[in-house]
Amino acid sequence: MYKVLVATLIMIGLVGCAEIQKMTHEKEIEGNLVACPANNTSIGDVPSCGKVWKLGWGYAELKDNGNIEAEVKGLVLNDASTGAANGTPDGVDGVAAAVICHTPSGAAVAAQTDVVALSKEGDAKVKAHVNLPSCIAPVIVLRERYEGKVGGWLAATGM
Protein backbone atom coordinates (compact mmCIF):
# COMPACT_ATOMS: atom_id res chain seq x y z
CA MET A 1 0.00 0.00 0.00
CA TYR A 2 2.85 2.38 0.88
CA LYS A 3 4.50 1.85 -2.52
CA VAL A 4 1.26 2.58 -4.35
CA LEU A 5 0.75 5.77 -2.36
CA VAL A 6 4.32 6.95 -3.02
CA ALA A 7 4.04 6.12 -6.73
CA THR A 8 0.75 8.01 -6.95
CA LEU A 9 2.21 11.08 -5.23
CA ILE A 10 5.23 11.02 -7.54
CA MET A 11 2.96 10.84 -10.62
CA ILE A 12 0.82 13.73 -9.34
CA GLY A 13 3.99 15.74 -8.69
CA LEU A 14 5.39 15.04 -12.16
CA VAL A 15 2.13 15.94 -13.88
CA GLY A 16 1.87 19.09 -11.77
CA CYS A 17 5.46 20.09 -12.60
CA ALA A 18 4.85 19.47 -16.30
CA GLU A 19 1.72 21.63 -16.23
CA ILE A 20 3.53 24.43 -14.38
CA GLN A 21 6.39 24.25 -16.87
CA LYS A 22 3.90 24.29 -19.75
CA MET A 23 2.13 27.32 -18.33
CA THR A 24 5.31 29.27 -17.65
CA HIS A 25 7.17 28.39 -20.84
CA GLU A 26 4.43 28.28 -23.43
CA LYS A 27 5.05 31.89 -24.38
CA GLU A 28 8.45 33.44 -24.17
CA ILE A 29 7.14 36.99 -24.62
CA GLU A 30 3.87 38.68 -25.40
CA GLY A 31 2.68 42.21 -25.10
CA ASN A 32 1.38 45.39 -26.59
CA LEU A 33 3.51 47.24 -29.08
CA VAL A 34 4.44 50.88 -28.52
CA ALA A 35 5.20 53.28 -31.38
CA CYS A 36 8.66 54.79 -31.86
CA PRO A 37 8.94 58.32 -30.42
CA ALA A 38 11.95 59.29 -32.61
CA ASN A 39 14.09 60.20 -29.62
CA ASN A 40 17.16 58.32 -30.88
CA THR A 41 16.41 55.29 -28.69
CA SER A 42 18.10 52.34 -30.32
CA ILE A 43 17.01 48.90 -29.20
CA GLY A 44 20.06 46.71 -29.29
CA ASP A 45 21.65 47.12 -32.70
CA VAL A 46 18.42 48.43 -34.30
CA PRO A 47 18.37 52.21 -34.70
CA SER A 48 15.43 54.41 -33.79
CA CYS A 49 12.95 55.60 -36.39
CA GLY A 50 13.69 58.95 -37.96
CA LYS A 51 10.31 60.58 -37.31
CA VAL A 52 7.62 60.29 -34.61
CA TRP A 53 5.13 57.47 -35.23
CA LYS A 54 1.80 56.63 -33.65
CA LEU A 55 0.00 53.35 -33.35
CA GLY A 56 -3.73 52.76 -33.10
CA TRP A 57 -3.22 49.23 -31.78
CA GLY A 58 -0.43 46.67 -31.79
CA TYR A 59 0.39 43.32 -30.24
CA ALA A 60 3.23 40.80 -30.54
CA GLU A 61 3.86 37.29 -29.26
CA LEU A 62 6.82 34.94 -29.43
CA LYS A 63 6.47 31.32 -28.34
CA ASP A 64 9.29 29.08 -27.13
CA ASN A 65 9.03 27.02 -30.33
CA GLY A 66 9.95 30.08 -32.44
CA ASN A 67 6.47 30.96 -33.70
CA ILE A 68 6.09 34.71 -33.81
CA GLU A 69 3.02 36.82 -34.46
CA ALA A 70 2.68 40.58 -34.57
CA GLU A 71 -0.17 42.76 -35.71
CA VAL A 72 -0.49 46.53 -35.99
CA LYS A 73 -3.37 48.82 -36.89
CA GLY A 74 -2.80 52.48 -37.68
CA LEU A 75 1.02 52.54 -37.57
CA VAL A 76 1.54 55.92 -39.23
CA LEU A 77 3.60 59.09 -38.91
CA ASN A 78 2.65 61.50 -36.16
CA ASP A 79 5.09 64.24 -37.08
CA ALA A 80 3.94 67.60 -38.46
CA SER A 81 7.36 68.13 -40.06
CA THR A 82 6.39 65.51 -42.67
CA GLY A 83 3.68 67.78 -44.12
CA ALA A 84 1.14 65.96 -46.27
CA ALA A 85 2.71 62.60 -45.34
CA ASN A 86 1.66 63.03 -41.70
CA GLY A 87 -0.90 60.34 -40.80
CA THR A 88 0.45 57.95 -43.45
CA PRO A 89 3.33 55.43 -43.60
CA ASP A 90 5.03 57.80 -46.14
CA GLY A 91 6.93 55.31 -48.25
CA VAL A 92 7.35 52.63 -45.58
CA ASP A 93 5.78 49.77 -47.48
CA GLY A 94 6.56 46.86 -45.19
CA VAL A 95 7.68 45.69 -41.77
CA ALA A 96 9.72 42.79 -40.46
CA ALA A 97 9.45 41.45 -36.92
CA ALA A 98 12.83 41.09 -35.22
CA VAL A 99 13.66 39.46 -31.90
CA ILE A 100 16.37 41.25 -29.98
CA CYS A 101 18.16 39.22 -27.30
CA HIS A 102 20.39 40.47 -24.52
CA THR A 103 23.81 38.92 -23.98
CA PRO A 104 26.72 39.83 -21.72
CA SER A 105 28.22 41.81 -24.62
CA GLY A 106 25.02 43.75 -25.41
CA ALA A 107 21.73 43.35 -27.24
CA ALA A 108 21.36 42.39 -30.89
CA VAL A 109 18.92 40.95 -33.42
CA ALA A 110 18.85 37.19 -32.89
CA ALA A 111 16.18 36.39 -35.49
CA GLN A 112 14.06 38.26 -37.99
CA THR A 113 11.07 37.44 -40.18
CA ASP A 114 10.64 38.21 -43.84
CA VAL A 115 9.07 41.57 -44.60
CA VAL A 116 5.26 41.73 -44.86
CA ALA A 117 3.29 44.53 -46.49
CA LEU A 118 2.26 47.61 -44.50
CA SER A 119 -0.98 49.06 -45.88
CA LYS A 120 -1.47 52.75 -46.59
CA GLU A 121 -3.52 52.85 -43.39
CA GLY A 122 -0.60 51.42 -41.40
CA ASP A 123 -1.95 47.89 -40.93
CA ALA A 124 0.17 44.75 -41.05
CA LYS A 125 0.17 41.20 -39.73
CA VAL A 126 3.27 39.04 -39.30
CA LYS A 127 2.92 35.32 -38.71
CA ALA A 128 6.13 33.34 -39.07
CA HIS A 129 8.59 30.94 -37.53
CA VAL A 130 12.11 31.98 -36.56
CA ASN A 131 15.04 29.91 -35.38
CA LEU A 132 15.79 31.48 -32.05
CA PRO A 133 18.90 30.76 -30.02
CA SER A 134 18.73 30.80 -26.25
CA CYS A 135 17.54 34.31 -25.50
CA ILE A 136 17.64 36.47 -22.40
CA ALA A 137 15.04 39.25 -22.00
CA PRO A 138 13.77 39.20 -25.60
CA VAL A 139 12.18 42.27 -27.15
CA ILE A 140 10.13 42.17 -30.35
CA VAL A 141 10.51 45.12 -32.69
CA LEU A 142 8.83 45.88 -35.99
CA ARG A 143 11.42 47.25 -38.39
CA GLU A 144 10.58 49.45 -41.36
CA ARG A 145 11.24 48.67 -45.00
CA TYR A 146 11.83 51.95 -46.75
CA GLU A 147 13.18 52.21 -50.30
CA GLY A 148 13.77 48.46 -50.30
CA LYS A 149 15.94 48.40 -47.16
CA VAL A 150 15.07 47.17 -43.67
CA GLY A 151 16.00 49.86 -41.19
CA GLY A 152 15.00 51.24 -37.81
CA TRP A 153 12.24 50.15 -35.47
CA LEU A 154 8.73 51.59 -35.67
CA ALA A 155 7.09 49.69 -32.79
CA ALA A 156 8.36 47.51 -29.94
CA THR A 157 7.32 45.49 -26.91
CA GLY A 158 8.61 46.28 -23.47
CA MET A 159 9.00 50.03 -23.97
Beta strands, then each sheet from edge to edge (+ up, - down):
strand 1: 27-32
strand 2: 34-35
strand 3: 53-54
strand 4: 57-63
strand 5: 67-73
strand 6: 76-77
strand 7: 92-103
strand 8: 106-112
strand 9: 116-117
strand 10: 124-129
strand 11: 136-146
strand 12: 149-156
sheet 1: 1+ 4- 5+ 10-
sheet 2: 2+ 12- 11+ 7- 8+
sheet 3: 2+ 12- 11+ 7- 9+
sheet 4: 3+ 6-
end
